């Protein structure tokens, strides 16, 4: 390997901070411990460098206190960082918007704060008056950017290379008494983590 190439690789590795200083507007991606449902999500979605992400939140810093705006539990809520960290034992990854897009962060934050208390979207259906985690982030930046910022993709609830739904999803939607939204447009944390509008800048333990 040429010395110059070695130096470039070294610089690249050093630029990836292991514990970044969070800023308002950063996105934190994590593999939440939610059992078989998260396992099923991980099998059909792929995140940054093949990582499995089943949850994300938006960083909001107020008076030196770090909060995460997230759709989790029963509703959209403001969660202290330490509580957010407790959802997983896995390393979390931090995404930061590229410089030219950072001007949209204040409006995205305002939109997200205005959604406090909006019910959690248990059906995972886009635009139904409730929010799941990545759907909230999608709409926040849609509102700020005035056109799609992240991408919606056709959702699948089937095992890879199979025509059969994951049993856990079949049971889940049977309890909700609604049809599985196979093929409907939606978003997921993994997909957002690979957006060309942001860069993964480091990790949080």
N, C-alpha and C positions, 0 to 999 in steps of 0.2 A: 504494500500500500504506500502511495506517495505521501510524503510528510504533510503536504498541504491538505490532502484529503483527510488525513488523520486529525489535523487541527480543526477542520470544519466539523467533523463528527464530534470531537471533544466539546467544541463551542455549543453545538446543538444539544448535547447532553446536559451541559452546565446551565443552559438557558431554560431547561425544564425544571422549575423549582419544585422541591418536594413539599414544602409548606408555604404556600403563597399568602401574601397579604391581601385579603379579600377587599373588593371594592363593590359599591352599590352597582347593581346591574350584572354582576357575575352570575353564572349558572353553575349549580353544583349537581353533579350526576352521581347517583349511588345505586348499588344493588341492595335494595331493601329486603329485609327478611320477612317475606309474607307467604312462605310455604309453596305449595304446588302451583298456585296462580302465578307467582313470580317465576317459578321454574318454567312454566309454559310460555310466559312472555319472553323469557331469555332465549328460548329455543327458536323463536320466529322473528326476533329482532336482533340487529347487530349494531353495536356502538363503536365509538372511537377505538381504532386498532383491535377490533374484535371483542372489546369488553362487553360484559352484560350489565345493562342499566335498566332498572325497573322503576326508578323514581328520579325526579329532579325538582329543584326549587330555585327561586330567584332571590339573590342577596339584596338586603335592604339594611343600610347602616344608619342608625339614628342615635345622636348623642353618644357616640362611641360604642354603642351596643349593636351587636350584629344579629340580625333576624333573617329568617328565611320565609319568603312568601310562598306558600304551597297550597295545593289542593290535596288534602289528605284527611283521613278519618271521616268526619261527617260533613266537612265544609272547607271552603277556602279559609286559611288562617295564617296568622303571623306567629312563627315559631322561633324561639331562641336557638341560636346555632348549636349549643351543646345538646339540646333535646333532639335536634335534627340529626346530629351525629350518632345519637344513641340508636337510631333505626337500624344500623348495620355495623358489622364488625369488619367489613371490607373497606379497602382504601377507596376514598371518593375522589372524583376528578373535577377540576374547576375549569370552566370555559369562560372566556372573555371575548366580547364582541370585538371585531377588528375596528381600528380607529375610526374609519369613515362612517361606521354605523353607530357609534357610541352616543351621538346626539339624540338618538331615539330612546335612550334609556329612561330619562325623566318621565316621558309620557307613558311608557310601558309600566313604570313603577306606579304612577298615579292610577292608571287603569286597574292594575292588580289590587292596589289598596282599596279601590272602590268595589271590588268583588268580595270583600270580607263577608263571610256568612253565607255566601252562595253555596247551595248544597253540593256535595260530592257527586260526581256523575258515575253512579254504579253501573249504568248500562253501557258506558264507553261509546256514546253516540254523540257525534259532533253537533253543536248548535241546538241543544235541547234544553237550555236554561240551567244547566249545571256544568260542573267542571271536574275532569280528572287532571292529573298533574301536568302533563305536557300540553293538554288542551288549553289550560289557563295561560301558559307561556306563549303558545301559538297565537291566541287571541290578543294578548297584551301587546305583542310586537306587530300584529296585524293592525291594531288600533293606532299604534304610534307611527308606523310606516305608511299607512293608508293603502296598502296592498299586501298580498301575501309576502311575509318575511321568511318564515320557515315553510317547509313543504308538508302537504297532506299526502298520504299514501293509502292505497287499498289495504285494509286490515285483514289479517287471517287468524283464525282460531283453530286451524288444523295443524296436526303434526307434520313436520317437514317430509316432503315426498310421499304424502298420504292424502287420501280423500276423507279421512276420518277426523272428526273434531277431537281435541283433547278431552278426555273424560271430565276433567275438572271444570272446563268451560261449559260442557253440556249440562252438568249439574248446576253450575252457577246460573246459567240463563233459564233453566227449568224453574229454579226457585224464584227468579224474577218474573217468570211467566211471560217472557218475550222471546222473539226469534233471535238467534245468534246473528249479529250484524256482519256476517262474512262478506268481504268485498267492499264494505262501506268505507268512505274516506275517514282517516283519522291520523293521529300522530303518536309518537312514542319517544321516550327519553333517548334511546339509542340513535334514532334518526336525527334528532336535534343535535346530538353530540358530534355528528359528522358533517354538520352544515358548513358550507364554505364561508359563512358570514361570521364565524367565530373561530377561536383557536383554543385548544386545550393547553393551559399554561402551567399546570402543576396538579398536585394532589393534596388531600387532607386526610389525616388518619383519625 
